[in-house]
Amino acid sequence: MQKELLIQKWLDGELSEAELKAFKKLPEYESYNKLSEKALLFKDTSYNVDLEFLNLKSKIKERDTSASKVRWIKPLLRIAAIFIIGLAVYYSPIYDDTTVVKTLASNTTSVELPDKSSVKLNAESSLNYKKRNWKKNREVNLVGEAYFKVAKGSQFDVVTWSGKVSVLGTQFNVKQRVNYFEVTCYEGLVSVTYKNRVIKLPAGKTFKIIDGAVIEGESRDSAPTWANKYLSSFKSVPYSEVIQEFERQYNIKIEANNIDTDQLFSGSFTNTNKELALKSITLPLKLKYTKEDNTKIVLTKE
């Protein structure tokens, strides 16, 4: 399902540079790209995914006159299915009961789920869920970062690229970015499933995956600072992640030539004052910055 979410952002033209790099690493990327080039030949907004899939099966059935042709057609069917799935994800709000919520750079939004659970999405994030049978299957798919306040009830799952977070009723934050995954529990108990390993997080504990390395730690906050204090906070994370978060919060590109972006950074920056935020992420590392128009900031060593 996470691959489909990535496809959805690609179809919408909303992939960040880091996400695009990750998307291009998918083994099916070349097939997606070729199909996308073909898809540019038609832009009918009334495109009926179900009807086209039926037509596709009908045409294949007509050609299915020998065993050898069946073997030849199967790979074609797989490629077509990928395209159909991509379109189905893109048009899912129209053709089924899937609800999709997205935020752009510099924006956050709050969502109330069918059971009155609440979710606050950070900048450049996406959440989707199905309303049907919600009481029996409380599951959401997340790309990005979100703070959850889950109403008590049946198991509640947050599915991400890196792992699954499961609870019954609690407050927690999930951050899923390229090469970075973090779960923080603020109330109750959170279960994180990562590569067949299950980690139990009580309140005040964190679980991180940075470039494949697992790090467990603690948090003294009662809620994520971005959600209640308009601050983006970091504790021993690569400087590259700090830069990417700044870009998401202020919708601006940062160029860091000859800067060690793998060095670890601890600190925070405000999400409401760009100039003050820049000083917060440059002064501690003795960096200087220059602005080019309103679209790019260049970091250099002092």
N, C-alpha and C positions, 0 to 999 in steps of 0.2 A: 504494500500500500504506500510506503514511503517513496518508492520509485515513481509511483503515479503522481504523488504530490510534487515531486521534482519536475515531472513532465508538465504538470499543470502550470507551474511558475514559468517554465520554458515557453509553453504555448501562449501565456499571457505577456511574455516579454519582460518578466520581472526578476529574472535571475541576476544576482550580484556577480561581480567578477569571480569571487571565490566559489560561489555555487555553480557558475558556468564551467569552471575548471573541473569541479567534481562531476558535473553532468557529462563532460566530454570524456571522462574516464570510464563511464559505463560501457560495458561490452556491446550494448545495443545502440550506442550513440550514432554510428555511421548509418544504421538503418533508419533511425529517427530523422537524421538530417536529410537523407535522400527523400524520405516520405514528405518531409516538410517542404522541400523544394517543389515536389509535385503538387502539394496541396495549395501552393501559391497560385496555381492555375484556376482555382475556383474559390470564391469568397461568398458563397450564398449563405446568409445568416439564418436561413430557414432549413439548413442542412439537417436531415433526419437520420441520426446515427443508426437507429434500429432498422429502418427501411433499407439503408445502404448495406448493412450487414446481411440482411436477408437476400438482397440482390446479389451480393458477393457469393453467398453460399449457393444460390441458384445457378450462377454462372459456373462455379466450380463443379457442381453436380453434373451439369451438361457436358463438361469436358471429361468427367470421370468415366471413361469407357474402357479403361484397361488398368491392370495393376501397375504397369510401368508409369502411366500418367499419374496415378495416385501418389507414387513415390516422388514424382516431380513437383506435384502441386502442394504437398505438405509444407515444404519450406516457405512457399509463397503465402500459404494460409497463415503461418506463424507471423510473418512480417505484416500481413494485413491486419491480423488480430492486434498486434502492437499499436498500429495506427488507430484502429477502432477504439481500443482501450484509452488511448490518449485523447481522442475526441470525446469519448464518453466522460472522462474526467473533466474535460473543459466545459462540457455542456451539462454536467451532473446537476447543477441547481435547477435545470429545466426538466430533465427527464426522470429524476427520482427525488427522494426526500432528503438528499444530502444538503446540509447548510454549510456554506463556505464563508469564512470571515477573514479578511486580510487587512494589514496596516501598511502604509507607505512609510518612507523615510520621514523622520521628524514627527511621527504620529504614534499615539497609543489609542487603544479602544477597549471598552468593557463589554462583555457578553454574558447574558444570563442563559443558562442551559435549561432544558425542560424540567429538571428536578429542582430548580432554583439555585443550583451550584453557580458560582460566578467565576469568570475568567477575565483577567486583564492581559491583553496582548501588548508586548513591547514593539518598537519600531521594526519594520520590515519582517513581519511574522505572518504566518498563515495557520488557521485552525479549521478543521472540518469535522462534522459528525452527522450521524443519521438520527432523525427524530423517531423513526419507526422502532417500536419495541425498546425504547430508551430505558425503561425501568429494569428490563432484563439484561440489556447490553449497554452499559454506560461506558462508551469508548469514544475518544477523540484522537485525531491525528494532528500532530504539531510539527511545524517547520518554523524555527525561530525561538522566541522566548515568551513564556507566559507564567503568570502567577495565578494559582488555583485556590479557591475556597470551596471545598467539596461538601455537599450536603450528605448526611449519613444515609446509608442505603446499601444496595448491592455493590459488588466490586466496581471501582472506577479506574479505567485504564487510559494512560496517555501514551500513545505509540509514536516513537520518533525513529530517525534513521539509526541511531546508535543503540537504543534499548527501549524497554517498556517500563513505565512507572505505574504501580498499582496501589490503590488505597481503598478504604471503606468510607472514610469521612475525615478530612484533615485540611491543613493549609500548607502549600509547598510551591516551590518555583522550579520550573524546568527550562533550561537553556540549551538549545540544540543549534549549533552553528557548524560550519565546515571545520573539521578536525578539533572540535571542542564540544563537550557535553558536560552539563552540570545539573545536579539535582540538590536542592536544599529543602529540608523539612523544618517547618516553623511550628507545627502543632500536630499531635498524634503520631502515627507511624507510617512510613513510606517504604514500599518494597520496590527495589530497582532490579530489573532483569537485564543483564549484560553478558552476552556470549555464554549463555547457559549457566551463568552464575547469578545467584540471588543475594542481594545486599539489603539488609534491614536498616533503615535510617530513622532513629527517634528524633524528636524535636531538638534543634540545635546542631544537627550533623549535616555534613555535605559530602557529596560524591562527585568527583570530577574525572573526566577522561580527556587528556590533552595529548594530541598526536599519538593516541593509542596507549599512553601511560595512565594507570589508575592511581588517583590521589584521593584519600579520604581525609576530611578535616572537620572544623567546627565553625559555627556562626553564632554570634551573640545578638543578631538582629531579630526583631519580632515579625518582620516582613521584608521583602526585597526593597532596597533603597530606591530603585527606579520607579517602583509602584507607589510609594508613600512619601518620598522625599525629593523626587525628581533628580536623583543622583545615580550615576552609573558607577558602581563600586567593584573593585578587583582585589584579589588576594593571591599573590604569587602566580600571575598568569602571563603568558608571553605578550610582549608589547604589541605584537601584530594584532592580537585580539582587542586590545585597547583602542588601537587606531581604527579597526573595523567598526567597533561600537560607536566611536565618535562620528564616523562617516554616516552610520545609520541614524544617529540622533540629530545630526545637523545637515544631512543631505548634501554633503560636500566631499570631494576627493582629497585624500592626503597622500603626498608623495614623500617617501622616506628613503632617499638615496644615501648609501653608505652609512645607514643606521642599523645597529644590531637589533632587529625586531624579534629575535628569539629570547632576548634578555627578559627576566621576570620583572613584573611591575606590580606594586601594591599601592593602592590609593583610590581616588574617586574624582569624578568631574561632574559639574552641574549640567543638567540637560536644558537649562533655560537661558544661559548666558555664554555665547560662543567664545568671546574673548577671555573670560575667566576660565572656561573649560580648557582652552588652549594652554594657558599658563599652568594649569594643574597637571597636564600630561607632558609638558616640555621642561619646566624648571627643575623638577626632581632629577631628571636625566641630563641636565645641562645642555639642552637643545635649543636652537633658535628656530623661528618660523617666519616665513614670508607668505603673503597672500597674493595670488594671481587672479585678478577679477573676483568674482564671487563663486567660482566653481572649483578652485584648487588651492591647497595649502602645501607648501614645501617645507619639510623639516631638514635642518642641517645641524652639524655639531658646532658648538661654540668655538 
